[in-house]
Amino acid sequence: MDSGRPEFEFLAGGGEMGARTRAFDWSGTSIGAPETWPQSLRVTVRVILNTRHPMFIWWGPDLIQFYNDSYAETMGPERHPSALGAHGRDCWEEIWPVIGPQIDYVMAGKGSTWDEERRIEMTRNGRKQDVWWTYSYGPIDVEGGVGGVLVVCNDVTAQVQAKDALAHQTRFLEQLFEQAPSFMAVLEGPDHVFRLSNAAYQRLVGTRELTGKPVRDALPEIEGQGFLDLLDEVYRSGEPHIGKAVPLTLRIDSAPPRDVFVDFIYQPIRDQSGAIVGIFVEGVDVSDHVQAERHLRMINLELTHRVKNTLAIVSAIASQTLRGLANEGGLKSFQERLRVFGTAHDILAAANKATVSIKAVVEGALAAFDIGKGRLRISGPDLMLGSKQSLSLALALNELATNAIKYGALSNKVGEVRIEWREEDGGSEPQFQLSWREINGPPVSVPLKTGFGSQLVQRGLAADFGGTVELSYDRDGVVCRLTAPMAHLRFAQPFYDKLN
């Protein structure tokens, strides 16, 4: 076919399908050679060949087919390029029950059809697959009726699958939100209107209607408890708020007020521009934990009271038993050790937990000694000790301070004591180091024998901290160094177990 002839100019261009259309022998089909085609077919063919949108034509009683490059990309090798010039029903036999009635509808002059995201199972690229189409079938008129069908379509399979995947993910996240063990809610706007709340939140506040209501209306009993002010501040400032064991009084229906304790966070929600549009609420009911802590605190106070009473009885018995004996100093030393033991118990009880800061232990152990201002220097990071380590360190410091006052740096007017601790890199695991160093004290010498006090310092500390203790007698005074793995600050085999 000579596309340069004026009567064939309508077939110019069109890329691959333009070339195939020009090369095809149309005289062998029921529509005949191009020069015999009606004007409406010529115009429509020219339009589809020169557009990048997928388009297709069925023409005449045999539904002879035309299509463009963009449509060819959707067909697969099963139909392209053999579909050009073929009969429509032969080409699309597997999906004819779907599209056949629509084509008949248009060819009968009844108007156009429109389908959006319609799933059609078809063979493409060697396998049966679901393909989603958005398409319209419209009439191409000729004198006396409809000559053919113009198809304008989009393969929207990727979009539909992406939308389905997003919907699946949304459902999954909604299930996570609903089934989460912590209570959650999403509040919108400056009035903090409930948009979402999960089952745990409903269990907390009772089965009442929340969605669409401002917090002030949905939970009127929280007025005056500080929560509304916190929500306003988070919405205004954009800074999250974290609450720990915060008391909350709830009134559910006609039931008596119920007091609970909650850990929670108010997290601002921002839109794409960064503006605050709501607040995410998440938290847990810690009432049982708070009650358990209160009960434990009461038990600890009772135990501490009993321990101190027992220590007082032991001290009194020892005082009566040893009164009048020559070793008055031994009695005083024994009573002082009992006092330090009791002080360490007080520190642990006041902390209300199984650990206490090293600084509190050091200051508590030395509080009863009359050490002049500036003569005792304490420094080190904020580290926590277990109960056994705290008692052991307190007793060891008592022994060191007692000796320093009697014989060492604190026995004169210029001596000092420096207690320092730090964490150091110990290769395979971090190491804890604590030192007692006496400065400007009188000359000291190594004792001829090791007493119980020295055992407390050397063997007791080493065992309870799971480390080593070096006790040296330098020119200026005693130096004691404790080295132990950081992991042992809260756990190690007690010294007293080893003695047994």
Secondary structure, DSSP 8 states (H G I E B T S, - for coil): --TTSGGGGGG---HHHHHHHHHS-GGGSTT--GGGS-HHHHHHHHHHHT-SS-EEEEETTTTEEEE-HHHHTTT-TTTTTTTTT-BHHHHTGGGHHHHHHHHHHHHTT---EEEEEEEEEEEETTEEEEEEEEEEEEEEEETTEEEEEEEEEEE-HHHHHHHHHHHHHHHHHHHHHHH-SSEEEEEETTTTEEEEE-HHHHHHH-S---TTSBHHHH-GGGTTSSHHHHHHHHHHH---EEEEEEEEEE--TTS--EEEEEEEEEEEEE-TTS-EEEEEEEEEE-HHHHHHHHHHHHHHHHHHHHHHHHHHHHHHHHHHHHTTSS-HHHHHHHHHHHHHHHHHHHHHHHHTSSEEEHHHHHHHHHTTS---TTSEEEE----EEEHHHHHHHHHHHHHHHHHHHHTSGGGSSS-EEEEEEEEE--SSS-EEEEEEEEES-------SS--HHHHIIIIIHHHHHTSEEEEEE-SSSEEEEEEEEGGGSS----HHHHH-
